[in-house]
Amino acid sequence: MNLITPPTANPSTESMIHSLQNWWSLAGVELDYNEQPSALLAAETLPPIAVSPAPTSVTKPVPEEAVIPVRSEPLPESHEAFLDWLANGKELAEATWSRSRVLPEGILEPEIMTISALPEKSRDGSVRLFNQENQKLLNNMLAAIGGDSEKSYMATIALSLPVDGRIDEQHWKALKIRLFHHIGLVRPKRIICFGDLAAKIIFGEDLLSARKNKQIINHGASETEAIVTFHPRILIERPLFKAEAWKDLQMLTRISAP
């Protein structure tokens, strides 16, 4: 008579886990580790009972919104004076980011004004409104809707490129005020806003939400219709988005249709 019970063939994963857990429990192990040393034979002490303090009626102060003033006096009323202030103003937020500033380019009263959040670094290390590859694609985008890059106006919300490539949110309000004044001086017929950061600063929406419909930019006593679309850099990195950008540009042509 064979009194030896044959081992269970191919035990399940669940049974193996339970077996391992039971082994650790029988061995007296309940924790993986203990950060503090303890005496194994010392009498067990109970943790002190935390007594909640009585509620007080102290009112926490409401933090004030961080506002970075654009200028202590009114912004320059002429385009030439405004550009001079952008180039030399010491109170601009960008003064703490970089010594170099990239100024806007183009003609006044253009058919199209393009706005992106930040300038770009080119392969040679220089900082420009758009690097060579993105500028070429932008020219093609404008031509596709009957525009001319030589008769447009290009600007960025910030004039310098921060080290981390981001604009601290505390500067958004001041930069938006400055940008809207800028638009009023340029007087474009239509505006293209490029990228997620520009959409958030200008319209308070992310790119995907802002590009669903045409937008309205109120500057002074005037309004200018605008669209939001992908930055040329993104279209080069992800060509599949070009079809979506083309839909956005077609909406821009409908804006100006009689």
matplotlib code that plots the C-alpha trace (Angstrom):
import matplotlib.pyplot as plt

x = [0.0, 1.4, 0.9, 2.6, 0.2, 1.3, 2.1, -0.5, 0.3, 0.7, -0.6, -2.4, -0.9, -3.5, -2.8, 0.9, 0.4, -1.9, 0.7, 3.4, 1.2, 0.4, 4.1, 5.0, 2.0, 3.1, 6.6, 5.3, 6.1, 3.4, 5.3, 7.9, 10.0, 10.1, 11.7, 12.3, 14.4, 12.5, 13.2, 11.6, 11.1, 10.0, 6.4, 4.0, 3.1, 0.0, 0.3, -0.9, -4.4, -4.4, -6.7, -8.2, -7.9, -11.1, -12.1, -11.3, -12.9, -9.7, -10.4, -7.6, -6.7, -7.7, -4.5, -4.4, -4.0, -0.4, -0.5, 2.7, 2.1, 2.8, 3.8, 3.2, 2.1, -0.1, 1.3, 2.8, 0.1, 2.2, 3.5, 7.0, 7.1, 5.6, 8.3, 11.0, 9.5, 9.4, 13.1, 14.3, 11.7, 13.3, 10.0, 9.0, 8.7, 11.2, 13.9, 14.5, 14.7, 17.1, 19.0, 18.0, 14.5, 12.8, 10.7, 7.6, 7.9, 5.6, 3.4, 0.6, -3.0, -2.1, -4.5, -3.3, -1.5, 0.1, 0.6, 2.5, 3.5, 7.3, 10.1, 12.1, 15.7, 17.2, 19.9, 22.6, 21.6, 19.9, 16.4, 13.8, 10.1, 10.1, 13.1, 13.8, 11.8, 8.7, 8.9, 8.8, 5.7, 4.0, 4.6, 2.9, 0.0, -0.6, -0.3, -2.9, -5.5, -4.5, -2.2, 1.2, 3.9, 5.5, 2.3, 1.5, 2.5, 4.2, 4.4, 4.9, 3.2, 6.6, 9.7, 12.3, 12.7, 12.7, 15.2, 12.4, 10.4, 7.4, 5.7, 4.9, 1.2, 1.7, 2.7, -0.2, -2.5, 0.1, 1.2, -2.4, -3.0, 0.2, -0.7, -4.2, -2.8, -0.3, -3.1, -4.9, -1.8, -1.3, -5.0, -5.0, -8.0, -7.6, -5.5, -4.1, -3.0, -0.6, -0.3, -1.7, 0.0, -1.1, -4.7, -4.6, -3.2, -5.4, -8.7, -8.4, -8.9, -6.6, -5.8, -8.4, -11.2, -10.2, -9.9, -13.5, -14.9, -13.7, -12.7, -13.2, -10.4, -11.6, -8.9, -9.9, -13.0, -12.5, -12.9, -10.9, -11.9, -9.3, -8.7, -6.5, -4.5, -1.4, 2.0, 4.0, 6.5, 3.9, 2.8, 6.3, 6.7, 3.3, 2.3, -1.1, -2.2, -1.9, -5.4, -6.8, -4.8, -6.2, -9.7, -8.8, -7.4, -10.5, -12.6, -10.4, -11.2, -14.9, -14.4, -13.5, -16.0, -18.6]
y = [0.0, 3.4, 5.8, 8.7, 11.3, 12.3, 16.1, 18.3, 18.8, 22.3, 24.3, 27.5, 30.9, 31.9, 28.8, 29.6, 33.2, 32.0, 29.4, 32.1, 34.5, 31.7, 30.9, 34.5, 34.8, 31.6, 33.0, 36.0, 38.5, 41.2, 44.1, 44.5, 46.8, 49.0, 52.4, 52.8, 50.3, 48.5, 46.1, 42.8, 41.9, 45.4, 45.8, 46.9, 50.5, 52.0, 55.1, 58.3, 59.4, 62.5, 65.2, 67.5, 71.1, 73.1, 74.8, 78.5, 81.3, 82.5, 83.5, 82.7, 85.7, 85.3, 85.5, 88.4, 87.7, 88.1, 90.9, 92.0, 95.6, 96.2, 99.8, 102.5, 104.9, 104.3, 102.2, 103.9, 105.0, 104.7, 101.5, 102.9, 104.0, 100.7, 98.7, 100.9, 100.2, 96.4, 96.6, 98.7, 98.6, 97.5, 96.7, 94.0, 90.5, 89.2, 91.4, 88.7, 85.9, 86.9, 89.9, 89.2, 90.1, 89.1, 91.9, 91.4, 91.8, 92.8, 95.6, 97.5, 96.7, 93.3, 90.8, 88.3, 88.6, 85.5, 85.1, 82.4, 82.3, 82.2, 82.7, 79.7, 78.7, 77.9, 75.3, 77.9, 78.9, 82.2, 82.9, 84.0, 84.3, 81.0, 78.8, 78.2, 75.0, 76.3, 79.6, 77.7, 75.8, 78.9, 80.6, 77.6, 77.7, 81.4, 80.8, 78.0, 80.5, 83.3, 85.1, 86.5, 86.1, 89.4, 91.2, 89.7, 90.5, 88.1, 88.5, 86.5, 87.0, 87.0, 88.5, 86.2, 82.4, 81.3, 78.5, 76.0, 77.1, 78.1, 81.4, 81.6, 82.0, 85.1, 86.9, 85.9, 88.8, 91.5, 89.9, 89.6, 93.3, 94.2, 91.9, 93.3, 96.8, 95.6, 94.2, 97.5, 99.3, 96.7, 96.6, 93.2, 91.9, 88.3, 86.6, 83.1, 82.0, 79.1, 76.6, 75.5, 78.1, 81.0, 79.7, 79.6, 83.0, 84.8, 82.8, 80.9, 77.6, 74.8, 74.3, 71.5, 73.6, 76.9, 75.6, 74.3, 77.7, 81.0, 83.4, 87.1, 89.3, 92.6, 95.2, 98.7, 99.7, 97.1, 93.4, 91.1, 87.5, 84.8, 81.1, 78.8, 76.0, 73.8, 75.5, 74.7, 72.9, 70.4, 69.9, 69.0, 66.6, 65.1, 65.3, 63.6, 66.9, 68.8, 67.7, 69.2, 72.4, 72.7, 72.6, 75.4, 77.5, 76.9, 78.4, 81.5, 81.9, 81.7, 84.4, 87.0, 85.8, 88.4]
z = [0.0, -1.0, 1.9, 0.2, -1.3, -4.7, -5.1, -6.7, -10.3, -11.7, -8.6, -9.6, -9.2, -6.6, -4.5, -4.6, -3.4, -0.6, 0.5, 0.6, 2.6, 5.1, 5.5, 6.3, 8.7, 10.6, 10.8, 12.6, 9.9, 9.6, 8.1, 5.3, 7.4, 10.4, 10.0, 13.8, 15.9, 18.6, 21.5, 20.9, 24.6, 25.7, 26.9, 24.3, 24.6, 23.1, 20.9, 22.6, 21.7, 19.6, 21.1, 18.4, 19.4, 19.8, 16.6, 16.4, 14.5, 12.9, 9.3, 6.8, 4.6, 0.9, -1.2, -3.6, -7.3, -8.4, -11.0, -12.7, -13.9, -17.5, -17.1, -14.5, -17.2, -20.2, -23.0, -26.0, -28.4, -31.6, -33.1, -33.4, -29.8, -28.7, -30.4, -28.9, -25.5, -26.2, -27.1, -24.2, -21.4, -18.1, -16.4, -18.9, -17.4, -20.0, -18.5, -15.9, -18.4, -21.1, -22.4, -26.0, -27.2, -30.4, -31.8, -34.1, -37.8, -40.6, -42.0, -40.3, -41.1, -42.5, -43.9, -41.3, -38.0, -36.5, -32.7, -30.9, -27.3, -27.5, -30.1, -31.2, -31.1, -34.5, -35.3, -35.2, -31.6, -32.6, -31.3, -33.9, -34.3, -36.2, -37.1, -40.7, -41.1, -39.2, -41.1, -44.4, -43.4, -42.1, -45.5, -47.2, -44.7, -45.5, -49.2, -49.0, -47.8, -50.2, -47.8, -48.3, -45.6, -46.9, -46.2, -42.8, -39.3, -36.9, -33.1, -30.0, -26.6, -24.9, -26.4, -24.9, -24.5, -20.9, -19.9, -19.3, -22.3, -20.1, -19.1, -15.5, -15.0, -12.8, -16.0, -18.2, -17.3, -17.9, -21.2, -22.4, -21.7, -23.6, -26.5, -26.9, -27.0, -29.6, -31.7, -31.6, -32.9, -35.7, -36.8, -38.5, -40.4, -39.2, -36.6, -36.3, -32.8, -32.7, -29.9, -26.6, -24.4, -26.6, -26.5, -22.7, -22.3, -24.8, -24.5, -21.3, -23.1, -24.1, -27.8, -28.4, -26.9, -28.5, -32.0, -32.2, -33.2, -34.4, -31.6, -31.0, -29.7, -28.1, -28.2, -27.3, -29.2, -31.9, -32.4, -34.6, -35.5, -34.9, -35.0, -32.9, -34.6, -34.2, -34.1, -37.3, -35.1, -34.1, -37.7, -38.7, -35.7, -36.3, -39.9, -39.2, -37.6, -40.9, -42.0, -38.8, -39.2, -42.8, -41.4, -39.0, -41.9, -43.9, -41.1, -41.3, -44.9, -44.1, -41.5, -44.1, -46.7, -47.7]

ax = plt.figure().add_subplot(projection="3d")
ax.plot(x, y, z, "-o")
ax.set_aspect("equal")
plt.show()
